[in-house]
């Protein structure tokens, strides 16, 4: 084997090792929602929370998996997106805007 072939084999081994470490120790956990913050781990099931209605777009939102929340006059509101929450904060609770969904 020549020197160039050994370099290629070395790079392939290094990339394979890096891929193994990323998969094994959670480098991709955020993409598969397996990390500490969200999603169930393999073999576990996550219970859904009570469903709430996004006050801006009207979408049904799982209260445990809501993208954003806000408190207004002592009441907790749940949102499907940060854009809906931001619109809610700007308009106040009396306005039902278009939100993220059109």
N, C-alpha and C positions, 0 to 999 in steps of 0.2 A: 504494500500500500504506500502511496506517496503522501507527501505532507498535506496537500490540498484535501484529500479524502479524509485524513485524520481531523482536519479543521472542521469539515462538514459534520462528521460524526460527533465531535465535541460540542458544536453548536446545537445539534439535535438533542443530545443528552441534556444540555443545560436548559433548553426550552421545555423539554419534557419534564424535567425536575421542577421548574418554575410553575408549570401548569398543574402538576400534582400538588404542590404546596398551596397554590391558590384554591384549588377545589377542596382539598382536605381541610384546610384551616379557615375557610370562610371568605376568601377573597371575592367570591361571587355570590355570597349569601344575600347581599342587598338586592341583587337582580332576581333571585328566586324567592325573596321574602322569607328567608329562613333565619334571619338575624335576630338579635335580642328584642328589637323594637316591634316588629310586626310579623304576622304570619305564624302558622303552626310549624313546628319542627316535624321531620319525617316520623310517622308513627303516631303523631298526636293530632287530635282534632281540636280546632278552636271554635268555641261556641259563639254564635252571633249574638250581638247585643240587641236591645230593643230598637226598632226602626223609628227614625224621626224624619220629619219633612224639612228639607232645606227651604228656609223662608224666602230665598231669592228666586230660585229656579223651580221649586216644587218637587225636586227629585227626592226619592226615599233614600235615607242614609242610615247605615248601621252605626249606632251610637258609639260602639267600641272601635270602629275602623274609620271614623269620620276624618276627612282630610284636614279639617279645621273646626274650631269651636270659638264661640264668643259669648260673653255674659252681658246682658242688657237688662237693667232694672231688676237684678236678682234672678233672672231666668237664663238658663243655658240654652244656646242655639247651636245646632250642628249643621255643617256645610259639606257639600260634595267636593268643593275645591277652595283653594285660598282666594281665588278671584271672587267667588260668591261671598266669602267672609269679608273681603275688603270692600265690596260694594255695599254690603249690609252696614258696615261701620260708617261709610260715607253718607248713606241715605237714612240711617236710623231704622228702627224696626217697623215703622208705619208704611214703608214703601216696598212693593214687590216688583223688583226690577227684572231685567232679562237674564242676568247671571251669566254663567259659562255656557249654557246650553242653547242659547239663541233667543 
